[in-house]
């Protein structure tokens, strides 16, 4: 084994180059933090991913990085989400710039995120597998095995495990992954279709079968199917005839599927780590939580984990914030992961209902949501991620901890444009100079409207602090109380 490779005290290692790891690495590199991504696969983005949907909140986070428009140009928008075959959730009512979900394969998201991370200066080491990890008060030592079996040690200030359900990082820090398999022997296939499906996303469930069709955009479609009576091992042989039969049972026809380029089986689990952090090591994405594919929330939840953690790590590593800030990652994201497990699990259980009482419950819920607009909007807000809020201190302004919409600013720009660069943004009703002549002032903007509330917006788009009638002293106190808020940035024309 070679000796430990010394990195700067600011170095961060991200294990895993899926969407979560790529977003995190890009954010850290853009903030000037040295970051290395370890990936055991070769340098090739796979087209065999299962995720096909970006929801509104994730698109907002990508917009804050200047990436959403590129992805919108590649994907296909869908403004309605169908559940249980009868209930349609209208996404056009979302209070967001993105009043739709975007259908596109995960690998298209990875391409954009990898390009950004590389351009920002993130380092990548492919065919490099984590084999061990030890941490102390000053940092983390990571043992890896690289190409041709070469072993070495790497040193970093912090490590983030974004290495999926079978996370080596999670195992190395001794965290359990409690939960269970919810659906066994789910079939996947990438096929061509002789008939074009009537909808962009085609999904339905009948008593014993479920099927989902989504386009890759290259002439192939991803098929995901399940049959209650086919409970076999993941490595059991699979042929196209079985995929066709399940699809016909669930959707009424198989659309003439042919020329399968890939087929596989998998099982869908519901699991969540009890902690997303142990010392200097963090978990994000599927390493921290996995759930059923219902609602398309998996990749989205992981990307939002990364958006929450990245600015906090950057602020701590660069000395702008006390390490205590990192404790808020667990407090804010673990409850969201738990809620996603419940909502996605509830959707799949109702979709697969067979017993009379579960069928009756599904019918009653469908009727209720169909008739009650606020309840239907609440479902849309939860599935798309825009409805979540983070804990706020007792007595805080009601806006504190909430997602701040992409409001118009007096300069003619939008909030999510102003958030680019990982900055805090202070929105005020009147021109306000934060520490005139000081190099560490935050970005300051004014409302384009006549709103009188002053809001300090975190880099991930959530309100860190708000006040209806803020004095200069109030604002200065808020900036002092929120680590990382003082950044060398300003918005021209808004001072």
C-alpha positions as CSV (number, residue, x, y, z in Angstrom):
1,X,0.0,0.0,0.0
2,X,1.2,3.5,-0.7
3,X,1.4,6.1,2.0
4,X,-1.5,8.4,2.8
5,X,-1.9,11.1,0.1
6,X,-2.2,14.4,1.8
7,X,-4.9,16.8,0.7
8,X,-5.5,20.3,1.9
9,X,-7.4,20.6,5.2
10,X,-10.4,21.8,3.1
11,X,-10.6,18.7,0.9
12,X,-13.9,16.8,0.6
13,X,-14.3,13.3,-0.9
14,X,-17.6,12.3,-2.5
15,X,-18.1,8.6,-3.0
16,X,-20.4,7.9,-6.0
17,X,-21.0,9.7,-9.3
18,X,-24.7,9.4,-9.6
19,X,-26.9,12.5,-9.7
20,X,-26.6,13.2,-6.0
21,X,-22.8,13.0,-5.9
22,X,-22.4,15.0,-9.1
23,X,-24.6,17.9,-7.8
24,X,-22.8,17.9,-4.5
25,X,-19.3,17.8,-6.1
26,X,-20.2,20.6,-8.6
27,X,-21.5,22.8,-5.8
28,X,-18.4,22.3,-3.6
29,X,-16.0,22.9,-6.5
30,X,-17.9,26.0,-7.6
31,X,-17.6,27.3,-4.0
32,X,-13.8,26.9,-4.2
33,X,-13.7,23.7,-2.1
34,X,-11.2,21.0,-3.4
35,X,-13.3,17.9,-4.0
36,X,-12.6,14.4,-5.4
37,X,-15.3,12.0,-6.6
38,X,-14.6,8.3,-6.2
39,X,-16.5,6.0,-8.6
40,X,-16.0,2.3,-8.8
41,X,-17.5,2.1,-12.3
42,X,-15.5,2.9,-15.5
43,X,-15.9,6.5,-16.8
44,X,-19.1,5.9,-18.7
45,X,-22.6,7.2,-17.9
46,X,-24.9,4.3,-18.1
47,X,-28.2,4.4,-19.9
48,X,-29.7,1.6,-17.7
49,X,-30.9,3.9,-14.9
50,X,-34.3,3.6,-13.5
51,X,-35.2,7.3,-12.8
52,X,-37.1,9.2,-15.5
53,X,-38.7,12.2,-13.8
54,X,-37.6,15.6,-12.5
55,X,-40.1,17.3,-10.3
56,X,-40.7,21.0,-9.8
57,X,-38.6,21.5,-6.7
58,X,-35.6,19.7,-8.2
59,X,-36.0,21.8,-11.4
60,X,-35.9,24.9,-9.2
61,X,-32.7,23.8,-7.5
62,X,-31.2,23.1,-11.0
63,X,-32.4,26.6,-12.1
64,X,-30.4,28.1,-9.2
65,X,-27.4,26.5,-10.9
66,X,-28.2,27.6,-14.4
67,X,-29.0,24.1,-15.5
68,X,-32.7,23.8,-15.7
69,X,-33.2,25.4,-19.1
70,X,-30.7,22.9,-20.7
71,X,-32.6,20.0,-19.3
72,X,-36.0,21.4,-20.3
73,X,-34.7,21.6,-23.9
74,X,-33.9,17.8,-23.8
75,X,-36.8,16.5,-21.7
76,X,-40.5,16.4,-22.3
77,X,-42.9,18.3,-19.9
78,X,-46.0,16.6,-18.4
79,X,-48.5,18.8,-16.6
80,X,-50.6,16.0,-15.2
81,X,-49.8,13.1,-12.9
82,X,-52.1,10.1,-12.9
83,X,-52.5,8.0,-9.8
84,X,-54.6,4.8,-9.3
85,X,-55.8,4.9,-12.9
86,X,-58.6,7.4,-12.1
87,X,-57.1,10.3,-10.2
88,X,-55.3,13.0,-12.2
89,X,-53.2,15.5,-10.3
90,X,-53.0,18.8,-12.2
91,X,-49.5,20.2,-11.9
92,X,-50.4,23.3,-13.7
93,X,-51.6,24.8,-10.3
94,X,-48.1,24.5,-8.7
95,X,-46.8,27.9,-7.4
96,X,-43.6,27.4,-9.4
97,X,-41.9,28.4,-12.6
98,X,-42.0,24.7,-13.4
99,X,-45.7,23.8,-13.4
100,X,-45.0,20.3,-14.7
101,X,-42.8,17.3,-14.2
102,X,-40.0,16.8,-16.8
103,X,-39.7,13.3,-18.4
104,X,-36.1,12.5,-19.3
105,X,-33.7,9.6,-18.4
106,X,-31.4,9.9,-15.4
107,X,-28.3,9.7,-17.7
108,X,-29.3,13.0,-19.3
109,X,-29.3,14.6,-15.8
110,X,-25.9,13.0,-15.1
111,X,-24.4,14.4,-18.3
112,X,-25.3,18.0,-17.4
113,X,-24.2,17.6,-13.8
114,X,-20.9,15.9,-14.6
115,X,-20.1,18.6,-17.2
116,X,-20.7,21.3,-14.6
117,X,-18.6,19.6,-11.9
118,X,-15.7,19.1,-14.2
119,X,-15.8,22.7,-15.4
120,X,-15.8,23.9,-11.8
121,X,-12.7,21.9,-11.0
122,X,-13.9,18.7,-9.3
123,X,-11.5,15.8,-9.6
124,X,-12.8,12.3,-10.7
125,X,-11.2,8.9,-10.0
126,X,-13.0,6.1,-11.8
127,X,-12.5,2.4,-11.3
128,X,-11.7,3.3,-7.7
129,X,-13.6,1.4,-4.9
130,X,-13.7,2.4,-1.3
131,X,-12.4,-0.5,0.9
132,X,-12.2,1.2,4.3
133,X,-12.7,4.4,6.2
134,X,-11.5,5.8,9.5
135,X,-12.0,9.2,11.0
136,X,-10.5,11.2,13.8
137,X,-10.9,14.7,15.2
138,X,-9.1,16.3,12.2
139,X,-10.3,14.4,9.2
140,X,-11.1,11.2,7.5
141,X,-8.8,8.6,6.0
142,X,-10.2,6.6,3.1
143,X,-8.8,3.3,1.9
144,X,-9.4,2.7,-1.8
145,X,-8.5,0.1,-4.5
146,X,-7.9,1.7,-7.9
147,X,-7.3,0.4,-11.4
148,X,-5.3,-2.9,-11.6
149,X,-5.9,-3.4,-7.9
150,X,-3.6,-0.6,-6.7
151,X,-4.4,0.2,-3.0
152,X,-3.8,3.6,-1.4
153,X,-5.0,5.9,1.4
154,X,-6.6,9.3,0.8
155,X,-7.2,12.0,3.4
156,X,-10.0,14.5,3.5
157,X,-11.7,16.9,5.9
158,X,-15.1,15.3,5.2
159,X,-16.5,12.4,3.2
160,X,-20.0,12.1,1.7
161,X,-21.4,8.7,0.8
162,X,-23.6,9.1,-2.3
163,X,-22.9,5.5,-3.4
164,X,-26.3,4.1,-3.6
165,X,-28.4,1.5,-1.8
166,X,-25.4,-0.9,-1.2
167,X,-23.3,2.0,0.2
168,X,-19.8,1.1,1.2
169,X,-19.6,4.3,3.1
170,X,-22.6,3.5,5.2
171,X,-21.2,0.0,6.0
172,X,-17.8,1.5,6.9
173,X,-19.3,3.8,9.5
174,X,-21.4,1.0,10.9
175,X,-24.9,2.4,10.2
176,X,-27.7,-0.1,9.7
177,X,-30.2,0.2,6.9
178,X,-33.5,-1.0,8.4
179,X,-36.5,-1.7,6.3
180,X,-37.8,-4.3,4.0
181,X,-38.6,-5.3,0.4
182,X,-42.0,-4.0,-0.7
183,X,-42.2,-5.4,-4.2
184,X,-40.2,-8.4,-5.4
185,X,-39.3,-9.5,-8.9
186,X,-40.0,-6.2,-10.7
187,X,-39.1,-6.6,-14.4
188,X,-37.3,-3.9,-16.4
189,X,-36.7,-3.9,-20.2
190,X,-35.6,-1.3,-22.8
191,X,-37.6,-2.1,-25.9
192,X,-38.9,-0.6,-29.2
193,X,-42.6,-0.3,-29.7
194,X,-44.6,-0.8,-32.9
195,X,-47.4,1.5,-31.6
196,X,-46.8,4.8,-29.9
197,X,-48.5,4.9,-26.4
198,X,-51.3,7.5,-26.1
199,X,-49.6,9.3,-23.2
200,X,-46.0,10.5,-22.5
201,X,-46.0,8.4,-19.4
202,X,-48.2,5.3,-19.5
203,X,-48.9,3.7,-16.2
204,X,-51.6,1.6,-14.7
205,X,-52.3,-1.1,-12.1
206,X,-54.9,-3.8,-12.0
207,X,-55.4,-6.3,-9.2
208,X,-52.4,-8.5,-10.0
209,X,-50.2,-6.5,-12.4
210,X,-48.6,-3.1,-12.8
211,X,-46.8,-1.6,-15.8
212,X,-45.1,1.7,-16.6
213,X,-43.8,3.0,-20.0
214,X,-41.5,6.0,-20.5
215,X,-39.6,7.1,-23.6
216,X,-35.8,7.4,-23.7
217,X,-36.0,9.8,-26.6
218,X,-33.9,7.6,-28.9
219,X,-36.6,5.3,-30.1
220,X,-36.5,3.0,-27.1
221,X,-38.9,2.9,-24.2
222,X,-38.3,1.8,-20.6
223,X,-40.8,-0.8,-19.4
224,X,-41.2,-1.5,-15.6
225,X,-43.6,-4.2,-14.7
226,X,-44.7,-6.4,-11.8
227,X,-47.0,-9.4,-11.4
228,X,-48.2,-10.5,-8.0
229,X,-47.9,-14.2,-8.9
230,X,-44.3,-14.0,-10.2
231,X,-42.3,-13.8,-7.0
232,X,-38.9,-15.1,-8.2
233,X,-35.3,-14.2,-7.4
234,X,-33.7,-11.2,-9.1
235,X,-31.3,-13.5,-11.0
236,X,-34.1,-15.7,-12.4
237,X,-34.1,-15.8,-16.2
238,X,-36.3,-13.2,-17.9
239,X,-37.5,-13.1,-21.5
240,X,-39.4,-10.6,-23.6
241,X,-42.6,-12.8,-23.6
242,X,-42.9,-12.3,-19.8
243,X,-42.5,-8.5,-20.1
244,X,-45.1,-8.5,-22.8
245,X,-47.6,-10.5,-20.8
246,X,-47.3,-8.3,-17.7
247,X,-47.7,-5.2,-19.8
248,X,-50.9,-6.6,-21.5
249,X,-52.4,-7.5,-18.1
250,X,-51.7,-4.0,-16.7
251,X,-52.2,-1.8,-19.8
252,X,-54.5,-3.8,-22.0
253,X,-51.9,-4.2,-24.8
254,X,-48.1,-4.4,-25.2
255,X,-47.9,-1.8,-28.0
256,X,-46.0,-4.3,-30.1
257,X,-42.8,-4.3,-28.1
258,X,-39.8,-5.8,-29.7
259,X,-36.0,-5.6,-30.0
260,X,-35.2,-5.6,-26.3
261,X,-31.7,-4.2,-25.8
262,X,-31.6,-4.9,-22.0
263,X,-33.8,-6.8,-19.5
264,X,-33.4,-7.4,-15.8
265,X,-35.2,-8.0,-12.5
266,X,-34.9,-6.1,-9.3
267,X,-36.7,-5.7,-6.0
268,X,-38.0,-2.5,-4.5
269,X,-37.1,-1.7,-0.9
270,X,-38.2,0.8,1.7
271,X,-35.2,1.6,3.9
272,X,-33.8,4.6,5.7
273,X,-30.6,5.0,7.7
274,X,-31.2,6.2,11.3
275,X,-28.7,8.9,10.9
276,X,-27.4,10.8,7.8
277,X,-24.2,11.8,9.6
278,X,-21.6,10.1,11.8
279,X,-18.8,12.5,12.7
280,X,-17.2,13.8,9.6
281,X,-19.0,11.4,7.3
282,X,-22.4,12.1,5.6
283,X,-24.9,10.0,3.6
284,X,-27.1,11.4,0.8
285,X,-29.4,10.0,-1.8
286,X,-30.0,6.2,-2.0
287,X,-27.2,5.6,0.5
288,X,-29.4,7.3,3.1
289,X,-32.9,6.3,1.9
290,X,-34.5,4.1,-0.7
291,X,-38.2,3.8,-1.5
292,X,-40.6,2.5,-4.2
293,X,-40.5,4.2,-7.6
294,X,-44.1,5.4,-7.1
295,X,-44.3,9.1,-7.8
296,X,-40.8,9.3,-9.2
297,X,-39.4,10.7,-6.0
298,X,-36.1,8.8,-5.6
299,X,-33.6,10.8,-7.7
300,X,-35.4,14.0,-6.8
301,X,-35.0,13.5,-3.1
302,X,-31.3,12.7,-3.5
303,X,-30.7,15.8,-5.5
304,X,-32.4,17.9,-2.8
305,X,-30.3,16.2,-0.1
306,X,-27.2,17.4,-2.1
307,X,-28.6,20.9,-2.4
308,X,-29.1,21.1,1.4
309,X,-25.7,19.7,2.3
310,X,-23.4,21.4,-0.2
311,X,-23.7,25.0,0.9
312,X,-23.3,24.0,4.5
313,X,-20.2,22.0,3.9
314,X,-18.8,24.8,1.8
315,X,-19.4,27.3,4.5
316,X,-17.8,25.2,7.2
317,X,-14.8,24.0,5.1
318,X,-13.9,27.5,4.0
319,X,-14.2,28.9,7.6
320,X,-17.3,31.0,7.1
321,X,-19.4,28.9,9.5
322,X,-19.0,26.9,12.7
323,X,-19.1,23.1,12.2
324,X,-22.3,23.1,14.3
325,X,-24.1,24.2,11.1
326,X,-23.6,20.6,9.7
327,X,-26.0,19.3,12.4
328,X,-28.9,20.9,10.6
329,X,-28.5,18.5,7.6
330,X,-29.9,15.6,9.7
331,X,-32.6,17.7,11.3
332,X,-33.9,19.0,8.0
333,X,-33.4,16.1,5.5
334,X,-34.1,13.0,7.6
335,X,-37.8,13.9,8.2
336,X,-38.2,14.6,4.4
337,X,-36.8,11.1,3.6
338,X,-39.2,9.6,6.1
339,X,-42.1,11.4,4.5
340,X,-41.1,10.3,1.0
341,X,-41.0,6.7,2.2
342,X,-44.5,7.0,3.5
343,X,-46.0,8.8,0.5
344,X,-44.3,6.6,-2.2
345,X,-45.2,3.5,-0.1
346,X,-48.8,4.6,0.3
347,X,-49.1,5.2,-3.5
348,X,-47.8,1.7,-4.4
349,X,-49.9,-0.1,-1.8
350,X,-53.1,1.6,-3.0
351,X,-52.1,1.0,-6.6
352,X,-51.7,-2.7,-5.8
353,X,-54.8,-3.0,-3.7
354,X,-56.6,-6.3,-4.0
355,X,-58.5,-7.0,-0.8
356,X,-62.0,-5.5,-0.5
357,X,-61.1,-3.1,2.3
358,X,-58.0,-1.7,0.5
359,X,-60.0,-1.3,-2.7
360,X,-62.6,0.6,-0.8
361,X,-60.0,2.8,0.9
362,X,-58.5,3.6,-2.6
363,X,-61.9,4.4,-4.0
364,X,-62.7,6.7,-1.1
365,X,-59.4,8.5,-1.2
366,X,-59.7,8.9,-5.0
367,X,-63.1,10.4,-4.6
368,X,-62.0,12.7,-1.8
369,X,-59.0,14.0,-3.7
370,X,-61.0,14.4,-6.8
371,X,-63.6,16.6,-5.0
372,X,-61.4,18.6,-2.6
373,X,-59.0,21.0,-4.3
374,X,-56.8,21.8,-1.3
375,X,-56.2,18.1,-0.6
376,X,-55.3,17.5,-4.3
377,X,-52.9,20.5,-4.2
378,X,-51.3,19.2,-1.0
379,X,-50.6,15.8,-2.8
380,X,-49.1,17.7,-5.7
381,X,-46.9,19.8,-3.4
382,X,-45.6,16.7,-1.5
383,X,-44.9,14.5,-4.6
384,X,-43.2,17.4,-6.4
385,X,-41.2,18.5,-3.3
386,X,-42.3,22.1,-3.1
387,X,-44.5,21.5,-0.1
388,X,-41.8,20.6,2.4
389,X,-40.5,23.0,5.0
390,X,-37.7,22.8,7.4
391,X,-37.9,23.3,11.2
392,X,-37.8,26.9,12.5
393,X,-36.9,28.2,15.9
394,X,-39.7,28.9,18.3
395,X,-41.2,32.4,17.7
396,X,-39.6,32.7,14.2
397,X,-41.5,34.5,11.4
398,X,-43.9,32.1,9.6
399,X,-41.8,32.2,6.5
400,X,-38.7,30.8,8.2
401,X,-37.9,27.4,7.0
402,X,-40.2,27.6,4.0
403,X,-39.3,27.3,0.3
404,X,-39.1,30.8,-1.2
405,X,-40.8,30.9,-4.7
406,X,-38.9,32.3,-7.7
407,X,-40.0,35.8,-7.1
408,X,-39.3,38.8,-9.4
409,X,-36.7,41.3,-8.3
410,X,-36.5,45.0,-8.9
411,X,-33.4,44.6,-11.1
412,X,-35.5,42.6,-13.6
413,X,-34.0,39.3,-12.6
414,X,-35.5,36.4,-10.7
415,X,-34.6,35.1,-7.2
416,X,-33.3,31.8,-8.6
417,X,-31.0,33.6,-11.0
418,X,-29.7,35.6,-8.0
419,X,-29.0,32.4,-6.0
420,X,-26.5,31.2,-8.6
421,X,-23.1,30.9,-7.3
422,X,-24.1,29.4,-4.0
423,X,-24.9,32.7,-2.4
424,X,-27.3,33.9,0.3
425,X,-29.7,36.6,-1.0
426,X,-31.3,39.3,1.2
427,X,-34.5,40.6,-0.3
428,X,-35.6,44.0,1.1
429,X,-38.5,46.4,0.5
430,X,-36.1,49.4,0.2
431,X,-32.5,49.7,-1.0
432,X,-30.2,48.5,1.8
433,X,-26.4,48.6,2.0
434,X,-25.0,45.8,4.1
435,X,-21.8,47.0,5.7
436,X,-20.9,49.7,3.2
437,X,-17.3,49.2,1.9
438,X,-17.0,45.8,3.4
439,X,-15.9,42.9,1.1
440,X,-18.0,40.2,2.8
441,X,-21.5,41.7,2.2
442,X,-24.2,39.3,1.0
443,X,-26.2,39.7,-2.2
444,X,-28.9,42.2,-1.7
445,X,-32.0,42.6,-3.9
446,X,-35.3,44.4,-3.7
447,X,-38.8,43.1,-4.3
448,X,-40.2,44.0,-7.7
449,X,-43.6,44.3,-5.9
450,X,-44.6,46.5,-3.0
451,X,-44.1,43.7,-0.4
452,X,-42.7,44.9,2.9
453,X,-41.2,41.7,4.3
454,X,-37.5,41.4,4.5
455,X,-36.3,37.8,3.8
456,X,-32.8,36.2,4.0
457,X,-32.8,33.3,1.5
458,X,-30.4,30.5,1.9
459,X,-28.4,29.2,-1.2
460,X,-30.9,26.2,-1.4
461,X,-33.9,28.6,-1.7
462,X,-35.3,28.3,1.8
463,X,-35.9,31.3,4.1
464,X,-33.3,31.5,6.8
465,X,-34.9,34.5,8.5
466,X,-37.7,36.9,7.8
467,X,-39.3,40.0,9.4
468,X,-42.2,42.2,8.4
469,X,-40.7,45.5,9.6
470,X,-36.9,45.0,9.8
471,X,-34.6,47.7,11.0
472,X,-30.9,47.8,10.0
473,X,-30.0,46.4,13.4
474,X,-32.4,43.5,12.9
475,X,-30.9,42.7,9.5
476,X,-27.3,42.9,10.9
477,X,-28.2,40.6,13.8
478,X,-29.8,38.1,11.4
479,X,-26.7,38.1,9.2
480,X,-24.5,37.5,12.2
481,X,-26.7,34.6,13.3
482,X,-26.7,32.8,10.0
483,X,-23.3,31.4,9.2
484,X,-22.3,31.7,5.6
485,X,-24.7,34.6,4.9
486,X,-21.8,37.1,4.5
487,X,-20.5,36.3,1.1
488,X,-18.6,38.5,-1.4
489,X,-21.5,39.0,-3.7
490,X,-23.8,41.8,-4.7
491,X,-26.6,42.3,-7.3
492,X,-25.9,45.2,-9.5
493,X,-28.7,47.7,-9.5
494,X,-30.4,46.4,-6.4
495,X,-28.4,48.4,-3.9
